């Protein structure tokens, strides 16, 4: 699938996750691609769809982790990025 489609699916999953919402998670699209993840107005990472996988960059470094699915990226965000 295209980068735009996969990143839109990830953003939708992150934005509708109830646990992330309780913790103050917000997302935004990066240009030209990527989904930025913020907690309390501080960006903690950016997910990119690259070569058929989601890769997480933190502080512009990475990938910190690579996962295959939207569900895995959402779970990692919930368990590892939200403090």
PyMOL Python script that loads the backbone (N, CA, C, O; Angstrom):
from pymol import cmd

cmd.read_pdbstr("""\
ATOM      1  N   UNK A   1       0.831  -1.183   0.000  1.00  0.00           N
ATOM      2  CA  UNK A   1       0.000   0.000   0.000  1.00  0.00           C
ATOM      3  C   UNK A   1       0.872   1.242   0.000  1.00  0.00           C
ATOM      4  O   UNK A   1       2.066   1.193   0.294  1.00  0.00           O
ATOM      5  N   UNK A   2       0.250   2.335  -0.332  1.00  0.00           N
ATOM      6  CA  UNK A   2       0.998   3.586  -0.414  1.00  0.00           C
ATOM      7  C   UNK A   2       1.323   4.121   0.976  1.00  0.00           C
ATOM      8  O   UNK A   2       0.655   3.809   1.961  1.00  0.00           O
ATOM      9  N   UNK A   3       2.360   4.928   1.019  1.00  0.00           N
ATOM     10  CA  UNK A   3       2.779   5.551   2.270  1.00  0.00           C
ATOM     11  C   UNK A   3       1.648   6.368   2.871  1.00  0.00           C
ATOM     12  O   UNK A   3       1.375   6.264   4.067  1.00  0.00           O
ATOM     13  N   UNK A   4       0.985   7.182   2.052  1.00  0.00           N
ATOM     14  CA  UNK A   4      -0.083   8.048   2.559  1.00  0.00           C
ATOM     15  C   UNK A   4      -1.218   7.237   3.174  1.00  0.00           C
ATOM     16  O   UNK A   4      -1.743   7.612   4.222  1.00  0.00           O
ATOM     17  N   UNK A   5      -1.598   6.145   2.545  1.00  0.00           N
ATOM     18  CA  UNK A   5      -2.687   5.312   3.065  1.00  0.00           C
ATOM     19  C   UNK A   5      -2.290   4.677   4.392  1.00  0.00           C
ATOM     20  O   UNK A   5      -3.054   4.721   5.357  1.00  0.00           O
ATOM     21  N   UNK A   6      -1.112   4.093   4.444  1.00  0.00           N
ATOM     22  CA  UNK A   6      -0.683   3.406   5.663  1.00  0.00           C
ATOM     23  C   UNK A   6      -0.503   4.386   6.826  1.00  0.00           C
ATOM     24  O   UNK A   6      -0.885   4.089   7.958  1.00  0.00           O
ATOM     25  N   UNK A   7       0.071   5.534   6.546  1.00  0.00           N
ATOM     26  CA  UNK A   7       0.250   6.519   7.620  1.00  0.00           C
ATOM     27  C   UNK A   7      -1.080   7.100   8.065  1.00  0.00           C
ATOM     28  O   UNK A   7      -1.241   7.427   9.241  1.00  0.00           O
ATOM     29  N   UNK A   8      -2.038   7.238   7.157  1.00  0.00           N
ATOM     30  CA  UNK A   8      -3.377   7.699   7.540  1.00  0.00           C
ATOM     31  C   UNK A   8      -4.067   6.655   8.417  1.00  0.00           C
ATOM     32  O   UNK A   8      -4.757   7.013   9.371  1.00  0.00           O
ATOM     33  N   UNK A   9      -3.890   5.374   8.106  1.00  0.00           N
ATOM     34  CA  UNK A   9      -4.471   4.314   8.933  1.00  0.00           C
ATOM     35  C   UNK A   9      -3.858   4.323  10.330  1.00  0.00           C
ATOM     36  O   UNK A   9      -4.567   4.151  11.321  1.00  0.00           O
ATOM     37  N   UNK A  10      -2.545   4.523  10.411  1.00  0.00           N
ATOM     38  CA  UNK A  10      -1.895   4.572  11.708  1.00  0.00           C
ATOM     39  C   UNK A  10      -2.385   5.776  12.510  1.00  0.00           C
ATOM     40  O   UNK A  10      -2.696   5.655  13.695  1.00  0.00           O
ATOM     41  N   UNK A  11      -2.451   6.917  11.871  1.00  0.00           N
ATOM     42  CA  UNK A  11      -2.907   8.115  12.587  1.00  0.00           C
ATOM     43  C   UNK A  11      -4.326   7.924  13.120  1.00  0.00           C
ATOM     44  O   UNK A  11      -4.621   8.304  14.253  1.00  0.00           O
ATOM     45  N   UNK A  12      -5.195   7.342  12.313  1.00  0.00           N
ATOM     46  CA  UNK A  12      -6.570   7.095  12.752  1.00  0.00           C
ATOM     47  C   UNK A  12      -6.594   6.150  13.954  1.00  0.00           C
ATOM     48  O   UNK A  12      -7.357   6.364  14.897  1.00  0.00           O
ATOM     49  N   UNK A  13      -5.770   5.115  13.923  1.00  0.00           N
ATOM     50  CA  UNK A  13      -5.722   4.165  15.039  1.00  0.00           C
ATOM     51  C   UNK A  13      -5.212   4.834  16.309  1.00  0.00           C
ATOM     52  O   UNK A  13      -5.767   4.618  17.387  1.00  0.00           O
ATOM     53  N   UNK A  14      -4.173   5.635  16.196  1.00  0.00           N
ATOM     54  CA  UNK A  14      -3.633   6.328  17.356  1.00  0.00           C
ATOM     55  C   UNK A  14      -4.635   7.331  17.913  1.00  0.00           C
ATOM     56  O   UNK A  14      -4.791   7.448  19.128  1.00  0.00           O
ATOM     57  N   UNK A  15      -5.311   8.050  17.029  1.00  0.00           N
ATOM     58  CA  UNK A  15      -6.263   9.084  17.455  1.00  0.00           C
ATOM     59  C   UNK A  15      -7.525   8.511  18.086  1.00  0.00           C
ATOM     60  O   UNK A  15      -8.220   9.218  18.815  1.00  0.00           O
ATOM     61  N   UNK A  16      -7.834   7.248  17.823  1.00  0.00           N
ATOM     62  CA  UNK A  16      -9.056   6.656  18.374  1.00  0.00           C
ATOM     63  C   UNK A  16      -8.776   5.666  19.504  1.00  0.00           C
ATOM     64  O   UNK A  16      -9.707   5.052  20.025  1.00  0.00           O
ATOM     65  N   UNK A  17      -7.527   5.502  19.884  1.00  0.00           N
ATOM     66  CA  UNK A  17      -7.170   4.611  20.982  1.00  0.00           C
ATOM     67  C   UNK A  17      -7.527   5.295  22.306  1.00  0.00           C
ATOM     68  O   UNK A  17      -6.988   6.355  22.624  1.00  0.00           O
ATOM     69  N   UNK A  18      -8.417   4.697  23.059  1.00  0.00           N
ATOM     70  CA  UNK A  18      -8.918   5.321  24.284  1.00  0.00           C
ATOM     71  C   UNK A  18      -7.833   5.515  25.337  1.00  0.00           C
ATOM     72  O   UNK A  18      -7.807   6.549  26.005  1.00  0.00           O
ATOM     73  N   UNK A  19      -6.947   4.554  25.498  1.00  0.00           N
ATOM     74  CA  UNK A  19      -5.877   4.675  26.485  1.00  0.00           C
ATOM     75  C   UNK A  19      -4.930   5.817  26.122  1.00  0.00           C
ATOM     76  O   UNK A  19      -4.522   6.581  26.997  1.00  0.00           O
ATOM     77  N   UNK A  20      -4.579   5.940  24.861  1.00  0.00           N
ATOM     78  CA  UNK A  20      -3.719   7.041  24.433  1.00  0.00           C
ATOM     79  C   UNK A  20      -4.416   8.380  24.638  1.00  0.00           C
ATOM     80  O   UNK A  20      -3.786   9.353  25.051  1.00  0.00           O
ATOM     81  N   UNK A  21      -5.700   8.431  24.353  1.00  0.00           N
ATOM     82  CA  UNK A  21      -6.458   9.673  24.544  1.00  0.00           C
ATOM     83  C   UNK A  21      -6.447  10.096  26.008  1.00  0.00           C
ATOM     84  O   UNK A  21      -6.296  11.279  26.313  1.00  0.00           O
ATOM     85  N   UNK A  22      -6.605   9.133  26.912  1.00  0.00           N
ATOM     86  CA  UNK A  22      -6.571   9.440  28.350  1.00  0.00           C
ATOM     87  C   UNK A  22      -5.228  10.028  28.771  1.00  0.00           C
ATOM     88  O   UNK A  22      -5.159  10.826  29.705  1.00  0.00           O
ATOM     89  N   UNK A  23      -4.172   9.634  28.083  1.00  0.00           N
ATOM     90  CA  UNK A  23      -2.821  10.088  28.421  1.00  0.00           C
ATOM     91  C   UNK A  23      -2.436  11.380  27.697  1.00  0.00           C
ATOM     92  O   UNK A  23      -1.321  11.879  27.850  1.00  0.00           O
ATOM     93  N   UNK A  24      -3.369  11.913  26.908  1.00  0.00           N
ATOM     94  CA  UNK A  24      -3.118  13.181  26.236  1.00  0.00           C
ATOM     95  C   UNK A  24      -2.351  13.066  24.932  1.00  0.00           C
ATOM     96  O   UNK A  24      -1.662  14.002  24.527  1.00  0.00           O
ATOM     97  N   UNK A  25      -2.467  11.927  24.276  1.00  0.00           N
ATOM     98  CA  UNK A  25      -1.768  11.723  23.002  1.00  0.00           C
ATOM     99  C   UNK A  25      -2.461  12.484  21.878  1.00  0.00           C
ATOM    100  O   UNK A  25      -3.687  12.483  21.764  1.00  0.00           O
ATOM    101  N   UNK A  26      -1.649  13.130  21.057  1.00  0.00           N
ATOM    102  CA  UNK A  26      -2.126  13.798  19.837  1.00  0.00           C
ATOM    103  C   UNK A  26      -1.182  13.414  18.717  1.00  0.00           C
ATOM    104  O   UNK A  26      -0.011  13.116  18.954  1.00  0.00           O
ATOM    105  N   UNK A  27      -1.688  13.420  17.509  1.00  0.00           N
ATOM    106  CA  UNK A  27      -0.847  13.119  16.350  1.00  0.00           C
ATOM    107  C   UNK A  27      -0.929  14.249  15.347  1.00  0.00           C
ATOM    108  O   UNK A  27      -1.840  15.076  15.379  1.00  0.00           O
ATOM    109  N   UNK A  28       0.041  14.262  14.462  1.00  0.00           N
ATOM    110  CA  UNK A  28      -0.005  15.215  13.345  1.00  0.00           C
ATOM    111  C   UNK A  28       0.801  14.628  12.206  1.00  0.00           C
ATOM    112  O   UNK A  28       1.753  13.875  12.415  1.00  0.00           O
ATOM    113  N   UNK A  29       0.399  14.989  10.988  1.00  0.00           N
ATOM    114  CA  UNK A  29       1.155  14.544   9.820  1.00  0.00           C
ATOM    115  C   UNK A  29       2.390  15.410   9.658  1.00  0.00           C
ATOM    116  O   UNK A  29       2.339  16.624   9.857  1.00  0.00           O
ATOM    117  N   UNK A  30       3.489  14.789   9.300  1.00  0.00           N
ATOM    118  CA  UNK A  30       4.710  15.502   8.939  1.00  0.00           C
ATOM    119  C   UNK A  30       4.759  15.615   7.425  1.00  0.00           C
ATOM    120  O   UNK A  30       4.158  14.804   6.721  1.00  0.00           O
ATOM    121  N   UNK A  31       5.449  16.587   6.933  1.00  0.00           N
ATOM    122  CA  UNK A  31       5.597  16.762   5.490  1.00  0.00           C
ATOM    123  C   UNK A  31       7.015  16.348   5.099  1.00  0.00           C
ATOM    124  O   UNK A  31       7.944  16.822   5.753  1.00  0.00           O
ATOM    125  N   UNK A  32       7.260  15.534   4.124  1.00  0.00           N
ATOM    126  CA  UNK A  32       6.282  14.982   3.186  1.00  0.00           C
ATOM    127  C   UNK A  32       5.612  13.702   3.673  1.00  0.00           C
ATOM    128  O   UNK A  32       4.624  13.269   3.080  1.00  0.00           O
ATOM    129  N   UNK A  33       6.128  13.080   4.747  1.00  0.00           N
ATOM    130  CA  UNK A  33       5.462  11.889   5.272  1.00  0.00           C
ATOM    131  C   UNK A  33       5.827  11.716   6.738  1.00  0.00           C
ATOM    132  O   UNK A  33       6.769  12.326   7.245  1.00  0.00           O
ATOM    133  N   UNK A  34       5.063  10.878   7.393  1.00  0.00           N
ATOM    134  CA  UNK A  34       5.318  10.578   8.794  1.00  0.00           C
ATOM    135  C   UNK A  34       4.157  10.997   9.675  1.00  0.00           C
ATOM    136  O   UNK A  34       3.402  11.912   9.343  1.00  0.00           O
ATOM    137  N   UNK A  35       4.027  10.312  10.806  1.00  0.00           N
ATOM    138  CA  UNK A  35       3.000  10.616  11.786  1.00  0.00           C
ATOM    139  C   UNK A  35       3.701  10.966  13.098  1.00  0.00           C
ATOM    140  O   UNK A  35       4.280  10.101  13.755  1.00  0.00           O
ATOM    141  N   UNK A  36       3.642  12.231  13.463  1.00  0.00           N
ATOM    142  CA  UNK A  36       4.234  12.673  14.716  1.00  0.00           C
ATOM    143  C   UNK A  36       3.339  12.329  15.881  1.00  0.00           C
ATOM    144  O   UNK A  36       2.119  12.471  15.798  1.00  0.00           O
ATOM    145  N   UNK A  37       3.943  11.872  16.976  1.00  0.00           N
ATOM    146  CA  UNK A  37       3.207  11.509  18.185  1.00  0.00           C
ATOM    147  C   UNK A  37       3.610  12.483  19.284  1.00  0.00           C
ATOM    148  O   UNK A  37       4.795  12.653  19.573  1.00  0.00           O
ATOM    149  N   UNK A  38       2.615  13.119  19.894  1.00  0.00           N
ATOM    150  CA  UNK A  38       2.857  14.096  20.957  1.00  0.00           C
ATOM    151  C   UNK A  38       2.111  13.703  22.222  1.00  0.00           C
ATOM    152  O   UNK A  38       0.987  13.205  22.169  1.00  0.00           O
ATOM    153  N   UNK A  39       2.753  13.933  23.353  1.00  0.00           N
ATOM    154  CA  UNK A  39       2.110  13.822  24.650  1.00  0.00           C
ATOM    155  C   UNK A  39       2.331  15.143  25.364  1.00  0.00           C
ATOM    156  O   UNK A  39       3.462  15.607  25.512  1.00  0.00           O
ATOM    157  N   UNK A  40       1.222  15.745  25.806  1.00  0.00           N
ATOM    158  CA  UNK A  40       1.278  17.039  26.491  1.00  0.00           C
ATOM    159  C   UNK A  40       2.076  18.065  25.687  1.00  0.00           C
ATOM    160  O   UNK A  40       2.928  18.769  26.229  1.00  0.00           O
ATOM    161  N   UNK A  41       1.788  18.138  24.397  1.00  0.00           N
ATOM    162  CA  UNK A  41       2.374  19.101  23.456  1.00  0.00           C
ATOM    163  C   UNK A  41       3.864  18.907  23.195  1.00  0.00           C
ATOM    164  O   UNK A  41       4.503  19.796  22.632  1.00  0.00           O
ATOM    165  N   UNK A  42       4.429  17.776  23.585  1.00  0.00           N
ATOM    166  CA  UNK A  42       5.832  17.485  23.315  1.00  0.00           C
ATOM    167  C   UNK A  42       5.917  16.297  22.376  1.00  0.00           C
ATOM    168  O   UNK A  42       5.424  15.211  22.683  1.00  0.00           O
ATOM    169  N   UNK A  43       6.544  16.509  21.235  1.00  0.00           N
ATOM    170  CA  UNK A  43       6.688  15.406  20.296  1.00  0.00           C
ATOM    171  C   UNK A  43       7.680  14.391  20.840  1.00  0.00           C
ATOM    172  O   UNK A  43       8.795  14.739  21.231  1.00  0.00           O
ATOM    173  N   UNK A  44       7.256  13.122  20.861  1.00  0.00           N
ATOM    174  CA  UNK A  44       8.097  12.059  21.401  1.00  0.00           C
ATOM    175  C   UNK A  44       8.611  11.106  20.332  1.00  0.00           C
ATOM    176  O   UNK A  44       9.499  10.297  20.600  1.00  0.00           O
ATOM    177  N   UNK A  45       8.066  11.193  19.131  1.00  0.00           N
ATOM    178  CA  UNK A  45       8.530  10.321  18.056  1.00  0.00           C
ATOM    179  C   UNK A  45       7.744  10.543  16.785  1.00  0.00           C
ATOM    180  O   UNK A  45       6.700  11.196  16.774  1.00  0.00           O
ATOM    181  N   UNK A  46       8.279   9.977  15.704  1.00  0.00           N
ATOM    182  CA  UNK A  46       7.616  10.056  14.403  1.00  0.00           C
ATOM    183  C   UNK A  46       7.647   8.667  13.771  1.00  0.00           C
ATOM    184  O   UNK A  46       8.708   8.065  13.607  1.00  0.00           O
ATOM    185  N   UNK A  47       6.473   8.177  13.423  1.00  0.00           N
ATOM    186  CA  UNK A  47       6.353   6.914  12.706  1.00  0.00           C
ATOM    187  C   UNK A  47       6.393   7.186  11.202  1.00  0.00           C
ATOM    188  O   UNK A  47       5.774   8.134  10.720  1.00  0.00           O
ATOM    189  N   UNK A  48       7.127   6.347  10.464  1.00  0.00           N
ATOM    190  CA  UNK A  48       7.185   6.411   8.997  1.00  0.00           C
ATOM    191  C   UNK A  48       6.873   5.034   8.434  1.00  0.00           C
ATOM    192  O   UNK A  48       7.285   4.017   8.990  1.00  0.00           O
ATOM    193  N   UNK A  49       6.148   5.011   7.334  1.00  0.00           N
ATOM    194  CA  UNK A  49       5.926   3.775   6.588  1.00  0.00           C
ATOM    195  C   UNK A  49       7.060   3.680   5.575  1.00  0.00           C
ATOM    196  O   UNK A  49       7.139   4.487   4.648  1.00  0.00           O
ATOM    197  N   UNK A  50       7.939   2.691   5.751  1.00  0.00           N
ATOM    198  CA  UNK A  50       9.125   2.559   4.913  1.00  0.00           C
ATOM    199  C   UNK A  50       9.333   1.098   4.550  1.00  0.00           C
ATOM    200  O   UNK A  50       9.413   0.234   5.424  1.00  0.00           O
ATOM    201  N   UNK A  51       9.419   0.835   3.263  1.00  0.00           N
ATOM    202  CA  UNK A  51       9.693  -0.527   2.777  1.00  0.00           C
ATOM    203  C   UNK A  51       8.759  -1.572   3.382  1.00  0.00           C
ATOM    204  O   UNK A  51       9.193  -2.664   3.748  1.00  0.00           O
ATOM    205  N   UNK A  52       7.483  -1.233   3.483  1.00  0.00           N
ATOM    206  CA  UNK A  52       6.487  -2.191   3.950  1.00  0.00           C
ATOM    207  C   UNK A  52       6.425  -2.383   5.447  1.00  0.00           C
ATOM    208  O   UNK A  52       5.834  -3.353   5.921  1.00  0.00           O
ATOM    209  N   UNK A  53       7.028  -1.471   6.210  1.00  0.00           N
ATOM    210  CA  UNK A  53       7.010  -1.557   7.679  1.00  0.00           C
ATOM    211  C   UNK A  53       6.884  -0.158   8.262  1.00  0.00           C
ATOM    212  O   UNK A  53       7.216   0.836   7.616  1.00  0.00           O
ATOM    213  N   UNK A  54       6.397  -0.104   9.498  1.00  0.00           N
ATOM    214  CA  UNK A  54       6.402   1.148  10.237  1.00  0.00           C
ATOM    215  C   UNK A  54       7.707   1.229  11.009  1.00  0.00           C
ATOM    216  O   UNK A  54       8.099   0.280  11.690  1.00  0.00           O
ATOM    217  N   UNK A  55       8.375   2.367  10.899  1.00  0.00           N
ATOM    218  CA  UNK A  55       9.620   2.600  11.629  1.00  0.00           C
ATOM    219  C   UNK A  55       9.449   3.841  12.493  1.00  0.00           C
ATOM    220  O   UNK A  55       8.920   4.858  12.044  1.00  0.00           O
ATOM    221  N   UNK A  56       9.899   3.747  13.726  1.00  0.00           N
ATOM    222  CA  UNK A  56       9.784   4.848  14.667  1.00  0.00           C
ATOM    223  C   UNK A  56      11.123   5.548  14.817  1.00  0.00           C
ATOM    224  O   UNK A  56      12.145   4.915  15.080  1.00  0.00           O
ATOM    225  N   UNK A  57      11.103   6.861  14.647  1.00  0.00           N
ATOM    226  CA  UNK A  57      12.272   7.694  14.895  1.00  0.00           C
ATOM    227  C   UNK A  57      12.014   8.505  16.153  1.00  0.00           C
ATOM    228  O   UNK A  57      10.925   9.051  16.327  1.00  0.00           O
ATOM    229  N   UNK A  58      12.999   8.590  17.025  1.00  0.00           N
ATOM    230  CA  UNK A  58      12.907   9.389  18.238  1.00  0.00           C
ATOM    231  C   UNK A  58      14.071  10.363  18.227  1.00  0.00           C
ATOM    232  O   UNK A  58      15.222   9.964  18.048  1.00  0.00           O
ATOM    233  N   UNK A  59      13.772  11.636  18.418  1.00  0.00           N
ATOM    234  CA  UNK A  59      14.790  12.692  18.364  1.00  0.00           C
ATOM    235  C   UNK A  59      15.566  12.668  17.055  1.00  0.00           C
ATOM    236  O   UNK A  59      16.767  12.937  17.025  1.00  0.00           O
ATOM    237  N   UNK A  60      14.862  12.341  15.970  1.00  0.00           N
ATOM    238  CA  UNK A  60      15.494  12.317  14.652  1.00  0.00           C
ATOM    239  C   UNK A  60      16.438  11.153  14.427  1.00  0.00           C
ATOM    240  O   UNK A  60      17.114  11.090  13.400  1.00  0.00           O
ATOM    241  N   UNK A  61      16.490  10.235  15.371  1.00  0.00           N
ATOM    242  CA  UNK A  61      17.379   9.082  15.265  1.00  0.00           C
ATOM    243  C   UNK A  61      16.550   7.816  15.153  1.00  0.00           C
ATOM    244  O   UNK A  61      15.430   7.732  15.657  1.00  0.00           O
ATOM    245  N   UNK A  62      17.119   6.857  14.495  1.00  0.00           N
ATOM    246  CA  UNK A  62      16.384   5.603  14.440  1.00  0.00           C
ATOM    247  C   UNK A  62      16.688   4.834  13.197  1.00  0.00           C
ATOM    248  O   UNK A  62      17.644   5.153  12.490  1.00  0.00           O
ATOM    249  N   UNK A  63      15.909   3.835  12.910  1.00  0.00           N
ATOM    250  CA  UNK A  63      14.677   3.553  13.635  1.00  0.00           C
ATOM    251  C   UNK A  63      14.935   2.926  15.005  1.00  0.00           C
ATOM    252  O   UNK A  63      15.842   2.112  15.181  1.00  0.00           O
ATOM    253  N   UNK A  64      14.121   3.326  15.948  1.00  0.00           N
ATOM    254  CA  UNK A  64      14.166   2.759  17.291  1.00  0.00           C
ATOM    255  C   UNK A  64      13.553   1.362  17.260  1.00  0.00           C
ATOM    256  O   UNK A  64      14.044   0.430  17.896  1.00  0.00           O
ATOM    257  N   UNK A  65      12.478   1.251  16.508  1.00  0.00           N
ATOM    258  CA  UNK A  65      11.783  -0.021  16.378  1.00  0.00           C
ATOM    259  C   UNK A  65      11.134  -0.060  14.998  1.00  0.00           C
ATOM    260  O   UNK A  65      10.764   0.973  14.440  1.00  0.00           O
ATOM    261  N   UNK A  66      11.003  -1.264  14.461  1.00  0.00           N
ATOM    262  CA  UNK A  66      10.281  -1.476  13.206  1.00  0.00           C
ATOM    263  C   UNK A  66       9.217  -2.533  13.466  1.00  0.00           C
ATOM    264  O   UNK A  66       9.497  -3.571  14.066  1.00  0.00           O
ATOM    265  N   UNK A  67       7.998  -2.265  13.013  1.00  0.00           N
ATOM    266  CA  UNK A  67       6.892  -3.208  13.191  1.00  0.00           C
ATOM    267  C   UNK A  67       6.146  -3.339  11.879  1.00  0.00           C
ATOM    268  O   UNK A  67       6.278  -2.501  10.987  1.00  0.00           O
ATOM    269  N   UNK A  68       5.356  -4.406  11.773  1.00  0.00           N
ATOM    270  CA  UNK A  68       4.686  -4.707  10.510  1.00  0.00           C
ATOM    271  C   UNK A  68       3.277  -4.147  10.379  1.00  0.00           C
ATOM    272  O   UNK A  68       2.799  -3.943   9.263  1.00  0.00           O
ATOM    273  N   UNK A  69       2.609  -3.898  11.489  1.00  0.00           N
ATOM    274  CA  UNK A  69       1.186  -3.555  11.396  1.00  0.00           C
ATOM    275  C   UNK A  69       0.838  -2.288  12.175  1.00  0.00           C
ATOM    276  O   UNK A  69       1.590  -1.824  13.033  1.00  0.00           O
ATOM    277  N   UNK A  70      -0.322  -1.757  11.843  1.00  0.00           N
ATOM    278  CA  UNK A  70      -0.872  -0.611  12.569  1.00  0.00           C
ATOM    279  C   UNK A  70      -1.084  -0.985  14.035  1.00  0.00           C
ATOM    280  O   UNK A  70      -0.785  -0.192  14.928  1.00  0.00           O
ATOM    281  N   UNK A  71      -1.594  -2.183  14.285  1.00  0.00           N
ATOM    282  CA  UNK A  71      -1.847  -2.621  15.663  1.00  0.00           C
ATOM    283  C   UNK A  71      -0.553  -2.674  16.467  1.00  0.00           C
ATOM    284  O   UNK A  71      -0.529  -2.258  17.626  1.00  0.00           O
ATOM    285  N   UNK A  72       0.511  -3.176  15.874  1.00  0.00           N
ATOM    286  CA  UNK A  72       1.789  -3.241  16.585  1.00  0.00           C
ATOM    287  C   UNK A  72       2.339  -1.844  16.873  1.00  0.00           C
ATOM    288  O   UNK A  72       2.867  -1.596  17.957  1.00  0.00           O
ATOM    289  N   UNK A  73       2.216  -0.942  15.916  1.00  0.00           N
ATOM    290  CA  UNK A  73       2.695   0.428  16.122  1.00  0.00           C
ATOM    291  C   UNK A  73       1.879   1.129  17.201  1.00  0.00           C
ATOM    292  O   UNK A  73       2.427   1.879  18.009  1.00  0.00           O
ATOM    293  N   UNK A  74       0.583   0.891  17.216  1.00  0.00           N
ATOM    294  CA  UNK A  74      -0.278   1.478  18.239  1.00  0.00           C
ATOM    295  C   UNK A  74       0.084   0.929  19.614  1.00  0.00           C
ATOM    296  O   UNK A  74       0.201   1.685  20.578  1.00  0.00           O
ATOM    297  N   UNK A  75       0.261  -0.376  19.701  1.00  0.00           N
ATOM    298  CA  UNK A  75       0.627  -1.000  20.980  1.00  0.00           C
ATOM    299  C   UNK A  75       1.972  -0.475  21.466  1.00  0.00           C
ATOM    300  O   UNK A  75       2.118  -0.163  22.647  1.00  0.00           O
ATOM    301  N   UNK A  76       2.960  -0.372  20.576  1.00  0.00           N
ATOM    302  CA  UNK A  76       4.275   0.131  20.979  1.00  0.00           C
ATOM    303  C   UNK A  76       4.156   1.576  21.475  1.00  0.00           C
ATOM    304  O   UNK A  76       4.778   1.944  22.472  1.00  0.00           O
ATOM    305  N   UNK A  77       3.366   2.384  20.786  1.00  0.00           N
ATOM    306  CA  UNK A  77       3.169   3.773  21.198  1.00  0.00           C
ATOM    307  C   UNK A  77       2.561   3.819  22.595  1.00  0.00           C
ATOM    308  O   UNK A  77       2.999   4.598  23.442  1.00  0.00           O
ATOM    309  N   UNK A  78       1.560   2.989  22.831  1.00  0.00           N
ATOM    310  CA  UNK A  78       0.885   2.963  24.127  1.00  0.00           C
ATOM    311  C   UNK A  78       1.827   2.498  25.235  1.00  0.00           C
ATOM    312  O   UNK A  78       1.837   3.076  26.322  1.00  0.00           O
ATOM    313  N   UNK A  79       2.611   1.467  24.968  1.00  0.00           N
ATOM    314  CA  UNK A  79       3.441   0.853  26.009  1.00  0.00           C
ATOM    315  C   UNK A  79       4.786   1.549  26.212  1.00  0.00           C
ATOM    316  O   UNK A  79       5.328   1.520  27.317  1.00  0.00           O
ATOM    317  N   UNK A  80       5.331   2.171  25.173  1.00  0.00           N
ATOM    318  CA  UNK A  80       6.703   2.672  25.276  1.00  0.00           C
ATOM    319  C   UNK A  80       6.873   4.174  25.147  1.00  0.00           C
ATOM    320  O   UNK A  80       7.865   4.721  25.628  1.00  0.00           O
ATOM    321  N   UNK A  81       5.936   4.850  24.513  1.00  0.00           N
ATOM    322  CA  UNK A  81       6.106   6.275  24.286  1.00  0.00           C
ATOM    323  C   UNK A  81       5.311   7.154  25.236  1.00  0.00           C
ATOM    324  O   UNK A  81       5.626   8.332  25.405  1.00  0.00           O
ATOM    325  N   UNK A  82       4.297   6.598  25.850  1.00  0.00           N
ATOM    326  CA  UNK A  82       3.390   7.447  26.621  1.00  0.00           C
ATOM    327  C   UNK A  82       3.826   7.662  28.063  1.00  0.00           C
ATOM    328  O   UNK A  82       3.132   8.327  28.832  1.00  0.00           O
ATOM    329  N   UNK A  83       4.969   7.104  28.430  1.00  0.00           N
ATOM    330  CA  UNK A  83       5.520   7.329  29.768  1.00  0.00           C
ATOM    331  C   UNK A  83       4.733   6.639  30.780  1.00  0.00           C
ATOM    332  O   UNK A  83       5.049   6.715  31.967  1.00  0.00           O
TER     333      UNK A  83
END
""", "prot")
cmd.dss("prot")
cmd.show_as("cartoon", "prot")
cmd.util.cbc("prot")
cmd.orient("prot")
